[in-house]
């Protein structure tokens, strides 16, 4: 079970890095950010995903979404 969380965190970090720098996968990262935001809200409401989707993660997702939208406009 710890391996699954490790893989998920590695994938989330990779998507976040790609979203910040706006590399090739920018649309995919935007979709992943929106999905992560929905899961973070569900995790806070239902108190299900305590480790990955918490309030600091929501703040990180919002910051990455701002970077994504600013990069998309340019």
C-alpha positions in Angstrom: 0.0 0.0 0.0 2.9 2.3 0.7 4.2 1.6 -2.8 1.0 2.8 -4.4 1.1 6.1 -2.5 4.7 6.5 -3.4 4.0 6.0 -7.1 1.0 8.4 -6.9 3.0 11.1 -5.2 5.8 10.6 -7.8 3.3 11.0 -10.6 1.7 14.1 -9.0 5.1 15.7 -8.5 6.0 15.0 -12.2 2.7 16.5 -13.4 3.2 19.5 -11.2 6.7 20.1 -12.5 5.5 19.8 -16.1 2.6 22.2 -15.4 5.0 24.8 -13.8 7.4 24.8 -16.7 4.8 24.4 -19.4 6.6 21.6 -21.2 5.0 19.4 -23.8 2.2 18.0 -21.7 0.6 21.3 -20.7 -3.1 20.3 -21.6 -2.7 16.9 -19.9 -1.3 18.6 -16.8 -4.3 21.0 -16.7 -6.7 18.1 -16.8 -4.8 16.3 -14.1 -4.9 19.5 -11.9 -8.6 19.8 -12.3 -9.1 16.1 -11.4 -6.7 16.5 -8.4 -8.7 19.6 -7.2 -12.0 17.7 -7.3 -10.4 14.8 -5.4 -9.0 17.2 -2.8 -12.4 18.8 -2.2 -14.0 15.3 -1.9 -11.2 14.3 0.4 -11.8 17.3 2.7 -15.6 16.8 2.7 -15.6 13.1 3.2 -12.3 12.9 5.2 -11.3 9.9 3.0 -7.9 10.8 1.4 -6.2 12.2 4.5 -2.6 11.9 3.4 -2.5 13.0 -0.2 -5.5 15.3 -0.6 -5.4 17.7 2.3 -5.7 21.5 2.6 -2.0 22.2 1.8 -2.4 20.1 -1.4 -5.5 22.1 -2.4 -3.4 25.3 -2.0 -0.6 23.7 -4.1 -3.1 22.7 -6.8 -4.6 26.3 -6.9 -1.1 27.7 -7.2 -0.3 25.3 -10.1 -3.6 26.1 -11.7 -2.8 29.8 -11.7 0.6 29.0 -13.3 -1.2 26.8 -15.9 -3.7 29.5 -16.8 -1.1 32.2 -17.0 1.1 30.0 -19.3 -1.8 29.2 -21.4 -2.7 32.8 -22.1 0.8 33.7 -23.3 
